[in-house]
Amino acid sequence: MRRDEHGEAMVMSTAPALGSESMRSVYRDLLRFGPRSRSELSTRLGLSAPTVTRVTRELLEGGHVHLLESVAQAKGRPQEPLDIEENDGPRFIGVKVTADGVHAVVTTVRGNTLEELVLPLVDPSPATVEETIVDPVSAMLGAHPRVAGIGVSLGGRVAGRRRVISSGQLGWDAPHDLAARLETRLQRPVVVENDLVAMANGLQWFGIGRAYRSFAVLTVGAGVAIGSVVEDRVIEGRTHLAGVTELLPVGPGPDGGPRTLGEAARTDQLLDRARRAGTLGAGEGLERLRELLVAGDPAACAIAQDVTVALGRAAAAVVALLDPEAIVLGGETVDLVRSAQPSLEALLREAVAPAQRALVVRELSGDFDEWARGAAVIAIQEYVGR
């Protein structure tokens, strides 16, 4: 293990590092928005032509970017677009932690998944979570020597992309320096983030959110949350709780008091309602509810519709407040919402102002790949600079 001049352990990376901020700016623009000529980069980034020439030369010499075929112009010299080196570039690992499993992926610097591993989590204690992360990540590091960073996401409050303040999902009620502890064991830079925030960053940089400067992500499953991107910036809030408390009111509850989004839409809550109503028997869960929905069972359909109405109200509140270009739906029970009639999209369009009805509604798959990929993206962001 290498140590710095003060005797502290140094976190190593085998991938070549980027240099100056100008170099990072050029690389970041090519990474997110694709090939550009030097003159386009100069205009877009407000850098002088000599600076762009010097920076791109250094990036070429370092193997970070490569030249594409020249493009003829109506006037002047042909343009020589540059693009990042993805195939032989750095690799990143993303890890999504849930209450019962760890899902890890290896990606390229553009967030394209190359490999994935899934391990069960026998208990959610900090020590067990660390051990369950280290096992698959160590195997991935052995197979992918150019890993430049590791991102970890989980349901909870995270400060500075380093320290988990608390996690209701994992039962952590005291701060835990997860990033530092993993860095010591894995000898790579590690960042940690709330899973919804990581997902929103992943969609913003390389996913369907790239097409919009403002969008909201609604996820429904074991947890229910709303992530927002406004003017190309992910909103996290003063206490790192923006959209993740599940406390947004979505109508009256059975006792006449306010009903929260979590009470209406979280998986354990909807399954509890289904059992109390006799729709599900003892020991039956989500898969049985899905079977009943496919069969058109009226009680199961009513439960799906109840969740959909709650999500529609939440989405309408987001649209009223932020006026985004798109709403993105995801999570493990999004298929239940998909089965409801009237649809969430129809409910949403009825609830918003006429001028907002051109809002785009998109849907993610229920797979964990997108979550783990989001964790990799926060590591990519740390590598290239945000």
Residue pairs with C-beta under 8 A, 6 or more apart in sequence:
1 9
1 10
1 187
2 9
2 10
2 12
3 9
3 10
4 10
9 184
11 183
11 187
11 188
11 189
11 190
12 187
12 188
13 147
13 148
13 149
13 188
13 189
14 145
14 146
14 147
14 148
15 89
15 90
15 91
15 146
15 147
15 148
15 383
16 62
16 63
16 64
16 90
17 148
18 24
18 27
18 64
18 383
18 384
18 385
19 58
20 55
21 385
22 47
22 51
22 55
23 55
23 58
23 59
24 384
24 385
25 45
25 47
25 385
26 41
26 45
26 47
26 52
26 55
26 56
26 59
27 59
27 64
27 65
27 84
27 384
28 384
28 385
29 36
29 41
29 44
29 45
30 36
30 41
30 65
30 82
30 83
30 84
31 84
31 109
31 110
31 384
32 205
32 206
32 210
34 83
35 68
35 81
35 82
35 83
36 44
36 81
36 82
37 71
37 79
37 80
37 81
37 82
38 49
38 52
38 53
38 56
38 80
38 82
39 49
39 79
40 79
41 47
41 52
41 56
41 82
42 48
42 49
42 51
42 52
45 52
47 55
56 65
56 82
59 65
59 82
60 66
60 67
60 82
63 85
63 88
63 89
64 84
64 85
64 89
65 82
65 83
65 84
65 85
66 82
66 83
66 85
67 80
67 81
67 82
68 80
68 81
68 82
68 83
70 78
70 79
70 80
71 78
71 79
71 80
71 81
72 78
73 79
84 109
84 110
86 108
86 109
86 110
86 112
87 108
89 108
89 109
89 146
90 109
90 146
90 147
90 148
90 149
90 383
91 106
91 107
91 108
91 109
91 114
91 144
91 146
91 147
91 148
92 106
92 107
92 108
92 109
92 111
92 147
92 148
92 149
92 150
92 151
92 376
92 379
92 380
92 383
93 104
93 105
93 106
93 107
93 137
93 140
93 141
93 144
93 147
93 149
93 150
93 151
93 188
93 376
93 379
94 104
94 105
94 107
94 150
94 151
94 152
94 153
94 198
94 372
94 373
94 374
94 375
94 376
94 377
94 378
94 379
95 102
95 103
95 104
95 133
95 136
95 137
95 150
95 151
95 152
95 153
95 372
95 375
96 102
96 103
96 104
96 153
96 154
96 195
96 368
96 371
96 372
96 374
96 375
97 121
97 129
97 133
97 152
97 153
97 154
97 170
97 195
98 121
98 154
98 155
98 169
98 222
98 368
99 121
99 124
99 169
99 170
99 222
100 120
100 121
101 118
101 119
101 120
101 121
102 118
102 119
102 121
102 129
102 132
102 133
102 136
103 116
103 117
103 118
103 368
103 369
103 371
103 372
104 116
104 117
104 118
104 119
104 133
104 136
104 137
104 140
104 372
105 113
105 114
105 115
105 116
105 117
105 369
105 372
105 373
105 376
106 113
106 114
106 115
106 116
106 140
106 143
106 144
106 147
106 376
107 113
107 114
107 373
107 376
107 380
108 114
109 148
109 380
109 383
109 384
110 206
111 202
111 205
111 206
111 207
111 373
111 376
111 377
111 380
113 369
113 373
114 144
115 140
115 143
115 144
116 369
116 372
117 136
117 139
117 140
118 368
119 132
119 135
119 136
120 132
121 128
121 129
121 132
122 128
122 132
124 169
124 170
124 171
124 172
125 171
126 172
126 176
126 178
129 154
129 170
129 178
130 178
130 181
130 182
130 185
133 152
133 182
134 182
134 185
134 186
137 150
137 186
138 186
140 147
141 147
141 186
141 188
147 188
148 188
148 189
148 379
148 383
149 188
149 189
149 190
149 191
149 379
149 380
149 382
149 383
150 182
150 186
150 188
150 189
150 190
150 191
150 379
151 190
151 191
151 192
151 193
151 198
151 374
151 375
151 376
151 377
151 378
151 379
151 380
151 382
152 178
152 179
152 182
152 190
152 191
152 192
152 193
152 375
153 192
153 193
153 194
153 195
153 197
153 198
153 199
153 371
153 372
153 374
153 375
153 378
154 164
154 167
154 169
154 170
154 192
154 194
154 195
155 167
155 168
155 169
155 170
155 194
155 195
155 196
155 222
155 223
155 244
156 164
156 165
156 166
156 167
156 168
156 169
156 170
156 172
156 194
157 164
157 165
157 166
157 167
157 194
157 239
157 240
157 241
158 164
158 165
158 192
158 193
158 194
158 197
158 240
159 165
159 240
161 179
161 191
161 192
161 193
161 378
161 382
162 177
162 178
162 179
162 180
162 191
162 192
163 175
163 176
163 177
163 178
163 179
163 192
164 172
164 175
164 176
164 178
164 192
165 175
165 240
166 172
166 173
166 174
166 175
169 222
169 223
178 190
178 192
179 190
179 191
179 192
180 190
182 190
183 189
183 190
189 379
189 382
189 383
190 379
191 378
191 379
191 382
193 201
193 375
193 378
194 236
194 240
194 244
195 371
195 374
195 375
196 217
196 219
196 225
196 226
196 227
196 243
196 244
197 227
197 234
197 236
197 378
198 371
198 374
198 375
198 377
198 378
199 217
199 219
199 227
199 330
199 370
199 371
199 374
200 209
200 217
200 227
200 228
200 229
200 234
200 374
201 234
201 374
201 377
201 378
201 381
202 370
202 373
202 374
202 375
202 376
202 377
202 378
203 209
203 210
203 215
203 217
203 229
203 328
203 370
203 374
204 210
204 229
204 232
204 234
205 377
205 380
205 381
206 373
206 377
207 370
207 373
208 326
208 328
208 362
208 364
209 215
209 217
209 229
209 326
209 328
211 326
212 229
212 324
212 325
212 326
212 360
213 229
213 231
213 232
213 325
214 228
214 229
214 230
214 231
214 232
214 322
214 323
214 324
214 325
214 326
215 228
215 229
215 324
215 325
215 326
215 327
215 328
216 226
216 227
216 228
216 229
216 315
216 318
216 319
216 322
216 324
216 326
216 327
216 328
217 226
217 227
217 228
217 229
217 328
217 329
217 330
218 224
218 225
218 226
218 311
218 314
218 315
218 318
218 327
218 328
218 329
218 330
218 331
219 225
219 226
219 227
219 329
219 330
219 331
220 265
220 266
220 307
220 311
220 329
220 330
220 331
220 332
220 333
220 334
220 337
221 266
221 267
221 331
221 332
221 333
221 334
221 366
222 266
222 267
222 268
222 332
223 244
223 246
223 262
223 266
224 246
224 261
224 262
224 265
224 266
224 331
225 243
225 244
225 246
226 243
226 244
226 248
226 261
226 314
226 318
227 234
227 235
227 242
227 243
228 234
228 235
228 242
228 243
228 318
228 322
228 324
229 235
229 324
230 322
230 324
235 242
235 243
236 242
237 243
246 260
246 261
246 262
246 263
246 266
247 260
247 261
247 262
248 260
248 261
248 314
248 317
249 258
249 259
249 260
249 261
250 259
250 260
250 261
250 264
250 309
250 310
250 311
250 313
250 314
251 258
251 259
251 264
251 309
251 310
251 313
252 258
252 259
253 259
253 263
259 310
261 310
261 311
261 314
262 269
263 269
264 270
264 306
264 307
264 310
265 307
265 310
265 311
265 333
267 286
267 332
267 333
270 289
270 303
270 306
270 307
270 333
270 336
271 280
271 285
271 286
271 289
273 303
273 306
274 280
274 289
274 299
274 300
274 303
275 281
275 282
275 284
277 299
277 303
278 299
279 289
279 292
279 297
279 299
279 300
279 303
280 288
280 289
281 288
286 332
286 333
289 300
289 303
289 336
290 335
290 336
292 299
292 300
293 300
293 301
293 304
293 336
293 339
301 339
301 340
301 341
303 336
304 336
304 337
304 339
304 340
305 340
305 341
307 333
307 336
307 337
307 340
308 336
308 337
308 340
308 343
308 344
308 347
309 347
311 329
311 337
311 344
312 344
312 347
312 348
312 351
313 351
315 327
315 344
315 348
316 347
316 348
316 351
316 352
318 324
318 327
319 327
319 348
319 351
319 352
319 356
319 359
320 352
320 353
323 356
324 359
325 359
325 360
326 359
326 360
326 361
326 362
327 348
327 359
327 360
327 361
327 362
328 362
328 363
328 364
329 337
329 344
329 361
329 362
329 363
329 364
330 363
330 364
330 365
330 366
330 370
331 364
331 366
332 366
333 366
334 363
334 364
334 366
335 366
337 344
338 363
344 361
345 361
348 359
348 361
349 357
349 359
352 359
364 370
